[in-house]
Amino acid sequence: MKLTLNALALLVALASPAASAVEYRTVLPAQSAIGFAFNQMGVSIKGGFKRFVAQMVFDPAKPEAARAQIDIDLASIDAGSSEAGEESAGRLWFNRSVYPRAQFVSSQIRPLGNNRYEMRGTLTLKGRSRELVVPVTFSPGKTAAAFDGSFILKRLDFGIGEGMWADLDTVANEVQVTFRIAATGK
């Protein structure tokens, strides 16, 4: 009898005891972080967001049923100085009076093996939505698990840094976004 990869995966899932499955739902904000890095006039700038809400459901035995939503309070930006924080609020950057938050909603999680996953979803930022594919690494622990990932965001795709800031010699288009979402399960 020849087994396909899908049939083999189904047999492994059926043979695994359901009692050992852990479903991660409770996000631990104090152990979670969202950061970014970009170049401005050849200087690396790093920062992050202090306030965000993450909701998730993840069972390593059923990754295809996983889902996640992250809402980021753009006013909680830490870009290294109060001047940078104030500048980011304006119309040319985040236009926070009109768009106070960014949101990512997953649409599909695909296992890649060795606790690595590909998460697809939609990022909405400054009124523009774009599909993203984000690699995520799952690190189970005794009391909590961590979900780590990073991706390149093209800021001009979202109208971030318009006008005089659109010059790519001044501010790079590529922004490296990193995240760690810690969660407990039962």
Contacts in CASP RR format, 6 or more apart in sequence:
PFRMAT RR
TARGET T0000
AUTHOR 0000-0000-0000
METHOD contacts of the structure
MODEL  1
MKLTLNALALLVALASPAASAVEYRTVLPAQSAIGFAFNQMGVSIKGGFK
RFVAQMVFDPAKPEAARAQIDIDLASIDAGSSEAGEESAGRLWFNRSVYP
RAQFVSSQIRPLGNNRYEMRGTLTLKGRSRELVVPVTFSPGKTAAAFDGS
FILKRLDFGIGEGMWADLDTVANEVQVTFRIAATGK
3 11 0 8 1.000
13 61 0 8 1.000
13 62 0 8 1.000
16 61 0 8 1.000
18 61 0 8 1.000
21 59 0 8 1.000
21 60 0 8 1.000
21 61 0 8 1.000
21 62 0 8 1.000
22 59 0 8 1.000
22 60 0 8 1.000
22 140 0 8 1.000
22 145 0 8 1.000
22 185 0 8 1.000
22 186 0 8 1.000
23 57 0 8 1.000
23 58 0 8 1.000
23 59 0 8 1.000
23 185 0 8 1.000
23 186 0 8 1.000
24 56 0 8 1.000
24 57 0 8 1.000
24 58 0 8 1.000
24 59 0 8 1.000
24 145 0 8 1.000
24 183 0 8 1.000
24 184 0 8 1.000
24 185 0 8 1.000
25 56 0 8 1.000
25 57 0 8 1.000
25 58 0 8 1.000
25 183 0 8 1.000
25 184 0 8 1.000
25 185 0 8 1.000
25 186 0 8 1.000
26 183 0 8 1.000
26 184 0 8 1.000
26 185 0 8 1.000
27 54 0 8 1.000
27 55 0 8 1.000
27 56 0 8 1.000
27 181 0 8 1.000
27 182 0 8 1.000
27 183 0 8 1.000
28 144 0 8 1.000
28 182 0 8 1.000
28 183 0 8 1.000
28 184 0 8 1.000
29 52 0 8 1.000
29 54 0 8 1.000
31 144 0 8 1.000
31 146 0 8 1.000
31 180 0 8 1.000
31 182 0 8 1.000
32 52 0 8 1.000
32 54 0 8 1.000
32 179 0 8 1.000
32 180 0 8 1.000
32 181 0 8 1.000
32 182 0 8 1.000
33 48 0 8 1.000
33 178 0 8 1.000
33 179 0 8 1.000
33 180 0 8 1.000
34 48 0 8 1.000
34 49 0 8 1.000
34 52 0 8 1.000
34 70 0 8 1.000
34 72 0 8 1.000
34 177 0 8 1.000
34 178 0 8 1.000
34 179 0 8 1.000
35 46 0 8 1.000
35 47 0 8 1.000
35 48 0 8 1.000
35 49 0 8 1.000
35 177 0 8 1.000
35 178 0 8 1.000
35 179 0 8 1.000
36 46 0 8 1.000
36 47 0 8 1.000
36 48 0 8 1.000
36 153 0 8 1.000
36 175 0 8 1.000
36 176 0 8 1.000
36 177 0 8 1.000
36 178 0 8 1.000
37 44 0 8 1.000
37 45 0 8 1.000
37 46 0 8 1.000
37 47 0 8 1.000
37 175 0 8 1.000
37 176 0 8 1.000
37 178 0 8 1.000
38 44 0 8 1.000
38 45 0 8 1.000
38 155 0 8 1.000
38 171 0 8 1.000
38 172 0 8 1.000
38 174 0 8 1.000
38 175 0 8 1.000
38 176 0 8 1.000
39 45 0 8 1.000
39 171 0 8 1.000
39 172 0 8 1.000
40 170 0 8 1.000
40 171 0 8 1.000
40 172 0 8 1.000
41 169 0 8 1.000
41 170 0 8 1.000
41 171 0 8 1.000
45 79 0 8 1.000
45 80 0 8 1.000
45 84 0 8 1.000
46 80 0 8 1.000
47 77 0 8 1.000
47 78 0 8 1.000
47 79 0 8 1.000
47 80 0 8 1.000
48 77 0 8 1.000
48 78 0 8 1.000
48 79 0 8 1.000
49 72 0 8 1.000
49 73 0 8 1.000
49 74 0 8 1.000
49 76 0 8 1.000
49 77 0 8 1.000
49 78 0 8 1.000
50 73 0 8 1.000
50 76 0 8 1.000
50 77 0 8 1.000
50 78 0 8 1.000
51 72 0 8 1.000
51 73 0 8 1.000
51 75 0 8 1.000
51 76 0 8 1.000
52 70 0 8 1.000
52 71 0 8 1.000
52 72 0 8 1.000
52 73 0 8 1.000
52 76 0 8 1.000
53 70 0 8 1.000
53 71 0 8 1.000
54 68 0 8 1.000
54 69 0 8 1.000
54 70 0 8 1.000
54 71 0 8 1.000
54 181 0 8 1.000
55 68 0 8 1.000
55 69 0 8 1.000
55 70 0 8 1.000
56 66 0 8 1.000
56 67 0 8 1.000
56 68 0 8 1.000
56 69 0 8 1.000
56 147 0 8 1.000
56 181 0 8 1.000
56 183 0 8 1.000
57 65 0 8 1.000
57 66 0 8 1.000
57 67 0 8 1.000
57 68 0 8 1.000
58 66 0 8 1.000
58 68 0 8 1.000
58 109 0 8 1.000
58 138 0 8 1.000
58 147 0 8 1.000
58 183 0 8 1.000
59 65 0 8 1.000
59 66 0 8 1.000
60 115 0 8 1.000
60 138 0 8 1.000
60 140 0 8 1.000
63 109 0 8 1.000
63 110 0 8 1.000
63 111 0 8 1.000
63 117 0 8 1.000
64 108 0 8 1.000
64 109 0 8 1.000
64 110 0 8 1.000
64 111 0 8 1.000
66 106 0 8 1.000
66 109 0 8 1.000
66 117 0 8 1.000
67 106 0 8 1.000
67 109 0 8 1.000
68 104 0 8 1.000
68 105 0 8 1.000
68 106 0 8 1.000
68 119 0 8 1.000
68 181 0 8 1.000
69 103 0 8 1.000
69 104 0 8 1.000
69 105 0 8 1.000
69 106 0 8 1.000
70 103 0 8 1.000
70 104 0 8 1.000
70 179 0 8 1.000
70 181 0 8 1.000
71 101 0 8 1.000
71 102 0 8 1.000
71 103 0 8 1.000
72 101 0 8 1.000
72 102 0 8 1.000
72 103 0 8 1.000
73 100 0 8 1.000
73 101 0 8 1.000
74 88 0 8 1.000
74 89 0 8 1.000
74 94 0 8 1.000
74 96 0 8 1.000
74 99 0 8 1.000
74 100 0 8 1.000
74 101 0 8 1.000
74 102 0 8 1.000
75 89 0 8 1.000
75 96 0 8 1.000
75 100 0 8 1.000
77 85 0 8 1.000
77 88 0 8 1.000
77 94 0 8 1.000
78 85 0 8 1.000
79 85 0 8 1.000
79 88 0 8 1.000
87 93 0 8 1.000
88 94 0 8 1.000
88 96 0 8 1.000
89 95 0 8 1.000
89 96 0 8 1.000
89 97 0 8 1.000
90 96 0 8 1.000
90 97 0 8 1.000
91 162 0 8 1.000
92 161 0 8 1.000
92 162 0 8 1.000
92 163 0 8 1.000
92 164 0 8 1.000
92 165 0 8 1.000
93 160 0 8 1.000
93 161 0 8 1.000
93 162 0 8 1.000
93 165 0 8 1.000
94 125 0 8 1.000
94 126 0 8 1.000
94 160 0 8 1.000
95 126 0 8 1.000
99 125 0 8 1.000
99 126 0 8 1.000
99 127 0 8 1.000
102 123 0 8 1.000
102 124 0 8 1.000
102 125 0 8 1.000
102 126 0 8 1.000
103 123 0 8 1.000
103 124 0 8 1.000
103 125 0 8 1.000
104 121 0 8 1.000
104 122 0 8 1.000
104 123 0 8 1.000
104 124 0 8 1.000
104 132 0 8 1.000
105 121 0 8 1.000
105 122 0 8 1.000
105 124 0 8 1.000
106 119 0 8 1.000
106 120 0 8 1.000
106 121 0 8 1.000
107 120 0 8 1.000
107 121 0 8 1.000
107 122 0 8 1.000
108 119 0 8 1.000
108 120 0 8 1.000
108 121 0 8 1.000
109 117 0 8 1.000
109 118 0 8 1.000
109 119 0 8 1.000
109 120 0 8 1.000
109 136 0 8 1.000
110 117 0 8 1.000
110 118 0 8 1.000
110 119 0 8 1.000
110 120 0 8 1.000
111 117 0 8 1.000
112 118 0 8 1.000
112 135 0 8 1.000
115 137 0 8 1.000
115 138 0 8 1.000
115 139 0 8 1.000
115 140 0 8 1.000
116 135 0 8 1.000
116 136 0 8 1.000
116 137 0 8 1.000
116 138 0 8 1.000
117 135 0 8 1.000
117 136 0 8 1.000
117 137 0 8 1.000
117 138 0 8 1.000
118 133 0 8 1.000
118 134 0 8 1.000
118 135 0 8 1.000
118 136 0 8 1.000
119 133 0 8 1.000
119 134 0 8 1.000
119 135 0 8 1.000
119 136 0 8 1.000
120 131 0 8 1.000
120 132 0 8 1.000
120 133 0 8 1.000
120 134 0 8 1.000
121 131 0 8 1.000
121 132 0 8 1.000
121 133 0 8 1.000
121 134 0 8 1.000
122 129 0 8 1.000
122 130 0 8 1.000
122 131 0 8 1.000
122 132 0 8 1.000
123 129 0 8 1.000
123 130 0 8 1.000
123 132 0 8 1.000
123 153 0 8 1.000
123 158 0 8 1.000
125 158 0 8 1.000
125 160 0 8 1.000
126 158 0 8 1.000
126 159 0 8 1.000
126 160 0 8 1.000
127 158 0 8 1.000
128 157 0 8 1.000
128 158 0 8 1.000
128 159 0 8 1.000
130 157 0 8 1.000
130 158 0 8 1.000
132 151 0 8 1.000
133 151 0 8 1.000
134 149 0 8 1.000
134 150 0 8 1.000
134 151 0 8 1.000
135 149 0 8 1.000
135 150 0 8 1.000
135 151 0 8 1.000
136 147 0 8 1.000
136 148 0 8 1.000
136 149 0 8 1.000
137 147 0 8 1.000
137 148 0 8 1.000
137 149 0 8 1.000
138 145 0 8 1.000
138 146 0 8 1.000
138 147 0 8 1.000
139 145 0 8 1.000
139 146 0 8 1.000
139 147 0 8 1.000
139 148 0 8 1.000
143 184 0 8 1.000
144 182 0 8 1.000
144 183 0 8 1.000
144 184 0 8 1.000
144 185 0 8 1.000
145 182 0 8 1.000
145 183 0 8 1.000
145 184 0 8 1.000
145 185 0 8 1.000
146 180 0 8 1.000
146 181 0 8 1.000
146 182 0 8 1.000
147 179 0 8 1.000
147 180 0 8 1.000
147 181 0 8 1.000
147 182 0 8 1.000
147 183 0 8 1.000
148 178 0 8 1.000
148 179 0 8 1.000
148 180 0 8 1.000
149 178 0 8 1.000
149 179 0 8 1.000
149 180 0 8 1.000
150 176 0 8 1.000
150 177 0 8 1.000
150 178 0 8 1.000
150 179 0 8 1.000
151 176 0 8 1.000
151 177 0 8 1.000
152 174 0 8 1.000
152 175 0 8 1.000
152 176 0 8 1.000
152 177 0 8 1.000
153 174 0 8 1.000
153 175 0 8 1.000
153 176 0 8 1.000
153 177 0 8 1.000
154 173 0 8 1.000
154 174 0 8 1.000
154 175 0 8 1.000
155 161 0 8 1.000
155 171 0 8 1.000
155 173 0 8 1.000
155 174 0 8 1.000
155 175 0 8 1.000
156 166 0 8 1.000
156 173 0 8 1.000
160 175 0 8 1.000
161 171 0 8 1.000
164 170 0 8 1.000
165 171 0 8 1.000
END
